[in-house]
Amino acid sequence: MSSAVSWFVTIATLVSLLVFFLILQLNKSVSRPGQTTGHDYDGIQEYDNPLPAWWYWGFMFTIVFGIGYLIYYPGLGNYKGVSGWTQVGQLEADQKEADDKYGPIFAQYRSVPVEELATNPAALKMGHRMFINNCSVCHGATGEGSFGFPNLTDSEWLWGSEGATIETTIIGGRKAAMPAWEGVLNDSQITEVTEYVLSMSARPDVDQALADKGQQHFMTFCAACHGPEGKGQTMFGAPDLTNDIWLYGNSRSRIEYAIKKGRNGEMPAFANKLGEDKVHILAAYVKSLSQ
């Protein structure tokens, strides 16, 4: 935090402790034992007695404890405390302890191929927990995906379905980019390409005349990634346009939007978060979802 905020937090905290201490002393000094405050509630009079000794010293103990806590731990702005304790340090220590304890369990599967590991119940149980904690927020608890997030339970794999490829995807992540063509193609040409793309999946509502015109544009601008037949290419992460599996929807308006505005998808890298041994098990679980 900035120096100004640090000083504000430090001063506000110390002043608060001082105010609490002064309130206790004030209560002790102005009290009138045996006399009433003048307040009467249904015949019950309120006496102006000081706090009981055990209560007073209990409060004093909390103030002293608070001062000691703030000296030992980093509770006063940017002051680091005499212990040097930090949340990050504690997290790293806990992670190291967990790695030392559970690392050998994960490591024993490292030499087993992903395809073989995908049939191992014990490994899949661990992989399922990793998937729920790290992947389900995007791909869903069952791996069926959602709009813009791939379904991992079908036969469509943008980057390939081999175990090593899945592992590479999880370790390093993926960045897919569908360029926007609105600056290259005019609206009429985009409509023609849309019709041609629709015709690839044998849609009955295609305007064939427009599709025929769109074929030339497709071959010029789209075939390099999706292939001349629209079957896609895993080396680019380009999807197959000839089936009924569509990441962003297969309506005419959605396809036209994708051509016009482009699409950008990103799969984050998990190498630093999980490590290679855990990624290997997670890859086996992901592989099993499509089996």
SVG drawing of the C-alpha trace seen along z (x, -y; Angstrom):
<svg xmlns="http://www.w3.org/2000/svg" viewBox="-43 -11 55 60">
<polyline fill="none" stroke="black" stroke-width="0.4" points="0.0,0.0 1.1,-3.6 2.9,-5.5 -0.2,-7.7 -2.5,-4.8 0.0,-3.0 0.3,-5.9 -3.5,-6.3 -4.0,-2.6 -1.2,-2.8 -2.4,-6.0 -6.1,-4.9 -5.3,-1.6 -3.1,-3.0 -5.5,-5.8 -8.3,-3.3 -6.4,-1.3 -5.7,-4.5 -9.3,-5.6 -10.4,-2.2 -7.9,-2.5 -9.1,-6.0 -12.7,-5.0 -11.9,-2.3 -10.1,-4.8 -12.9,-7.3 -15.4,-4.7 -13.3,-3.9 -12.7,-7.5 -16.2,-9.0 -18.2,-6.1 -20.1,-6.8 -20.3,-3.5 -23.6,-3.1 -25.3,-6.0 -27.8,-5.7 -27.7,-7.3 -31.3,-8.6 -32.6,-6.1 -35.6,-4.0 -37.0,-1.2 -40.2,0.4 -39.0,-0.2 -35.5,1.1 -32.9,-1.6 -29.6,-1.8 -26.5,-2.1 -23.4,-4.1 -21.0,-1.4 -17.6,-0.8 -17.0,2.3 -16.3,5.4 -12.5,5.9 -12.5,9.2 -14.3,7.4 -12.0,4.3 -8.8,6.4 -10.2,8.6 -10.5,5.5 -7.0,4.3 -5.7,7.8 -7.2,7.5 -5.6,4.1 -2.2,5.4 -2.6,8.5 -3.6,6.3 -0.4,4.2 1.7,7.3 0.0,8.9 0.6,5.7 4.3,5.8 4.7,9.4 2.5,9.6 2.2,7.1 -0.9,5.3 0.2,1.6 0.3,0.5 3.5,1.4 5.2,2.5 6.3,6.1 6.3,7.2 9.2,8.8 8.1,12.3 8.4,11.6 5.2,13.5 3.3,13.0 0.3,14.6 2.3,15.5 5.0,17.1 2.4,19.1 0.8,20.2 4.1,21.3 5.0,23.2 1.6,25.0 2.0,25.8 5.5,27.2 4.2,29.3 1.4,30.7 3.9,31.3 6.2,33.2 3.3,35.3 1.3,36.0 4.0,35.5 5.1,39.1 1.5,40.2 1.2,38.1 4.7,39.0 4.0,42.7 1.7,42.2 4.1,40.0 5.5,42.8 2.1,44.3 0.9,43.0 -2.2,40.8 -4.3,43.2 -3.6,46.0 -4.0,43.8 -7.4,42.7 -8.7,46.2 -7.2,46.2 -10.0,45.6 -7.6,44.3 -5.9,41.8 -9.3,40.7 -10.6,40.0 -7.7,37.6 -8.0,36.1 -11.7,35.5 -11.0,33.4 -8.3,31.4 -10.8,30.8 -13.5,29.6 -11.1,27.2 -9.4,25.8 -11.4,26.5 -15.1,26.7 -15.6,23.0 -15.2,22.8 -15.9,26.3 -18.6,27.2 -18.7,29.8 -19.3,32.6 -17.0,31.1 -19.8,30.4 -18.7,26.8 -20.8,23.8 -20.9,20.9 -17.3,20.2 -15.9,23.0 -15.3,26.4 -17.2,29.5 -14.7,32.1 -17.1,35.0 -17.6,35.1 -15.3,36.0 -14.4,32.5 -10.9,31.4 -9.6,28.1 -5.9,28.9 -6.0,32.7 -7.1,35.5 -3.8,37.3 -2.8,37.6 0.4,35.7 -1.5,32.9 -4.0,32.6 -1.1,32.4 0.6,29.7 -2.6,27.7 -3.0,27.8 0.6,27.1 1.1,24.1 -2.5,23.0 -3.8,22.1 -4.6,18.9 -7.0,19.2 -7.8,16.2 -10.3,15.9 -9.5,12.7 -12.2,10.1 -12.9,9.8 -15.2,6.8 -12.3,4.6 -11.5,7.0 -14.9,8.2 -18.0,6.0 -21.4,6.9 -22.6,8.6 -19.4,10.8 -19.7,11.7 -23.3,12.8 -22.1,14.9 -19.3,16.6 -21.9,17.2 -24.1,19.1 -21.2,21.1 -20.2,22.1 -23.8,23.1 -23.8,25.2 -20.8,27.2 -22.8,28.8 -25.7,29.6 -28.1,27.1 -31.5,27.3 -32.1,23.5 -29.1,22.4 -29.3,19.9 -27.3,21.8 -26.7,18.9 -25.1,16.9 -23.2,20.0 -21.7,20.4 -20.4,16.8 -19.1,17.3 -17.0,20.3 -14.5,18.1 -14.1,15.8 -13.8,18.8 -11.0,20.3 -9.2,17.0 -9.4,16.0 -10.5,19.0 -9.1,22.1 -5.6,21.5 -6.8,22.3 -10.0,24.3 -8.7,26.2 -10.2,26.2 -13.0,28.6 -13.6,26.8 -12.5,29.8 -10.3,27.6 -6.7,28.0 -5.5,28.9 -2.2,27.2 -4.0,23.8 -6.8,24.8 -9.2,24.1 -12.6,25.9 -14.2,28.3 -17.1,26.4 -18.7,29.5 -20.3,31.0 -22.9,29.8 -20.5,29.0 -20.2,25.2 -18.3,23.4 -20.1,20.1 -23.4,21.4 -24.4,22.3 -27.2,19.9 -26.8,17.7 -26.4,14.6 -23.7,16.0 -21.7,17.3 -22.0,14.0 -20.9,12.2 -17.8,14.5 -16.8,13.8 -17.3,10.1 -15.9,9.4 -13.7,12.5 -13.4,14.6 -10.7,14.8 -10.4,17.6 -7.8,18.3 -7.0,21.4 -4.9,20.4 -1.6,22.3 -1.6,24.5 2.1,25.5 3.0,23.3 -0.2,24.0 -0.3,27.7 3.1,29.0 3.8,31.7 2.8,34.7 -0.7,33.3 -1.2,32.1 -0.4,35.7 -3.2,37.1 -5.6,34.3 -4.9,34.9 -5.8,38.5 -9.1,37.5 -9.9,35.1 -9.1,37.8 -11.5,40.1 -14.4,37.7 -14.6,38.3 -14.3,42.1"/>
</svg>
